[in-house]
Amino acid sequence: MLFAKNQKIVLASNNTGKIREIQAVLKDHPIVPQSEFGVIEAEETGSTFVENAIIKARNAALFSGLPAIADDSGLVVDALDGAPGVISARYAGAGSSDWDNLNKLLKELEGVPDARRTARFICILVFMQHAGDPFPVIAQGVWEGSILTAPAGKNGFGYDPVFRVPERNCASAELSAEDKNALSHRGQALRNLTALLGAREAVQAG
């Protein structure tokens, strides 16, 4: 068995929004931020979401001694040739806030017509049972949408205020937490991760 019910899992992040969203899906396991174990954040040297998620998961598992989940996610905007991409969290520079990043994005898209403002959120989740796990579980979620010309809503975090959700014709930041988890890239990736973990447990038990 991968781990018992109520086994703590360290999340390779200190982002309270991510912790809240992941905990809402993985209800049987306390999700704790890596800061509780004094884990120093790993340097994200990968060129893809998958590479960075693996780096972060291994680092968190190594220093906490617990199973770890790492999320690497970001916004991909077609009119910007895929930017901000893997640097979504630091698009406006090291130490930039969500609003710094969001405002830079809107500035970069000034004058771009609605038809060309297509974008998607991408989330890669990696689970490692321990730091030396040679077979990490990798799940993906993709949320298609577009970029608004001005922020709307007060929920969520990151680029949520400018990400238009076509299914609801509103910003992601205007969705309830339940609706966002049902639709979002992270919600999709979490459900896929849960299914993959269940399949691995079945194989190990078989």
C-alpha positions in Angstrom: 0.0 0.0 0.0 1.3 3.5 -0.9 0.4 5.0 2.4 -2.2 4.6 5.2 -5.3 6.8 5.6 -4.4 10.0 7.5 -0.8 9.8 6.4 0.6 13.3 6.1 1.7 14.4 2.7 4.1 17.3 2.3 3.3 19.8 -0.5 6.3 21.3 -2.1 4.8 24.8 -1.8 3.9 27.3 0.8 1.1 28.8 -1.4 -2.0 28.7 0.8 -4.3 28.7 -2.3 -2.7 25.6 -3.7 -2.8 23.9 -0.3 -6.5 24.7 0.1 -7.4 23.4 -3.3 -5.4 20.2 -3.0 -6.7 19.4 0.5 -10.3 19.8 -0.8 -9.8 16.8 -3.1 -7.4 14.6 -1.1 -9.6 14.6 2.0 -8.1 11.5 3.6 -4.6 12.8 3.9 -3.5 16.0 5.8 -1.6 18.2 3.3 1.1 20.1 5.0 3.3 22.9 3.5 7.0 22.2 3.2 7.7 25.2 5.5 6.5 23.1 8.5 9.7 21.0 8.0 12.0 23.9 7.2 12.4 22.7 3.6 14.3 25.2 1.5 12.6 25.8 -1.8 14.2 23.9 -4.7 15.6 25.9 -7.5 13.3 25.5 -10.5 15.9 24.8 -13.2 13.7 22.8 -15.5 12.5 24.1 -18.8 9.1 22.3 -18.5 6.3 22.0 -15.9 7.1 18.3 -15.6 10.8 18.8 -14.9 10.2 21.5 -12.3 7.5 19.4 -10.5 9.8 16.5 -10.2 12.6 18.7 -8.9 10.3 20.1 -6.2 8.7 16.8 -5.2 12.1 15.1 -4.7 13.4 18.1 -2.7 10.3 18.1 -0.4 10.4 14.4 0.2 14.2 14.4 0.9 14.0 17.1 3.6 10.7 16.1 5.2 11.0 12.3 5.1 7.4 12.2 4.0 5.6 11.3 0.7 5.5 14.5 -1.3 3.3 16.2 -3.9 4.6 19.0 -6.1 2.6 21.2 -8.3 4.1 23.1 -11.2 1.5 25.1 -13.0 1.2 28.2 -15.1 -0.6 30.2 -17.7 0.1 29.8 -21.4 -1.0 32.6 -23.6 -1.1 32.0 -27.3 -0.6 35.7 -28.4 2.6 35.8 -26.2 4.1 32.6 -27.7 3.3 30.6 -24.6 4.4 33.1 -22.0 4.4 33.4 -19.1 4.6 29.6 -19.0 7.0 28.0 -16.5 7.8 31.5 -15.1 4.2 32.4 -14.4 4.8 32.8 -10.7 7.7 35.2 -11.3 6.7 36.7 -14.6 7.3 40.3 -13.3 10.6 39.3 -11.7 11.9 37.5 -8.6 9.7 38.2 -5.6 6.9 39.6 -7.7 3.4 39.5 -6.3 0.3 38.1 -8.0 -0.8 41.6 -8.9 2.6 42.4 -10.3 2.5 39.4 -12.6 -1.1 40.1 -13.6 -0.5 43.7 -14.4 2.5 42.8 -16.5 0.4 40.3 -18.4 -2.4 42.9 -19.1 0.2 45.4 -20.3 1.8 42.8 -22.7 -1.7 42.2 -24.1 -2.7 45.8 -24.6 -4.4 46.2 -27.9 -4.7 42.5 -28.6 -8.2 41.7 -29.8 -10.5 39.3 -27.9 -10.2 36.6 -30.6 -6.4 36.4 -30.1 -6.5 36.4 -26.3 -6.8 32.6 -26.0 -5.0 31.0 -23.1 -4.9 27.9 -20.9 -3.9 27.0 -17.4 -1.7 23.9 -17.2 -1.1 21.9 -14.0 1.4 19.1 -13.6 1.2 17.2 -10.3 4.0 14.8 -9.2 3.7 12.4 -6.3 6.8 10.7 -4.8 6.5 8.1 -2.1 10.1 9.0 -1.0 13.0 11.1 -2.4 14.5 8.1 -4.2 11.2 7.0 -5.8 12.2 5.8 -9.3 8.6 5.8 -10.5 6.9 9.1 -9.7 3.3 9.4 -10.4 2.6 12.3 -12.9 -0.8 13.8 -13.6 -1.9 16.6 -15.8 -4.8 19.0 -16.1 -5.5 21.7 -18.8 -8.1 24.5 -18.5 -8.9 26.3 -21.7 -10.0 30.0 -21.6 -9.0 33.5 -22.6 -7.6 36.6 -21.0 -9.9 39.5 -20.0 -8.9 43.1 -20.5 -9.4 43.9 -16.8 -9.5 42.0 -13.5 -12.8 40.7 -12.1 -13.8 38.9 -8.9 -12.1 38.4 -5.5 -11.7 34.7 -5.2 -8.8 32.4 -6.1 -5.2 33.7 -6.6 -2.6 34.2 -9.3 -4.1 35.0 -12.7 -7.6 34.0 -11.7 -9.0 37.6 -11.9 -8.2 37.9 -15.6 -8.8 34.3 -16.8 -12.1 34.1 -18.5 -13.9 30.8 -18.0 -15.9 30.1 -21.2 -18.3 27.6 -19.5 -19.5 30.3 -17.1 -18.7 33.5 -19.0 -16.9 35.0 -16.0 -13.5 35.3 -14.5 -12.0 32.3 -12.6 -11.9 34.7 -9.5 -15.7 35.0 -9.7 -16.2 31.2 -9.2 -16.9 29.6 -5.9 -14.2 27.3 -4.6 -16.4 24.3 -5.4 -17.0 25.4 -9.0 -13.3 26.2 -9.5 -12.2 22.8 -8.3 -14.7 21.1 -10.6 -13.5 23.0 -13.7 -9.9 24.0 -13.1 -6.6 22.6 -14.3 -5.6 21.7 -10.7 -8.9 20.0 -10.0 -8.5 17.9 -13.2 -4.9 17.0 -12.3 -5.9 16.1 -8.7 -8.6 13.8 -9.9 -6.2 12.2 -12.4 -3.6 11.8 -9.7 -6.1 10.2 -7.4 -7.0 7.7 -10.1 -3.4 6.9 -10.9 -2.5 6.4 -7.2 -5.5 4.1 -6.8 -4.4 2.1 -9.8 -0.8 1.8 -8.4 -2.2 0.7 -5.0 -4.3 -2.0 -6.7 -1.2 -3.3 -8.6 0.9 -3.4 -5.4 -1.9 -5.2 -3.5 -2.6 -7.6 -6.3 
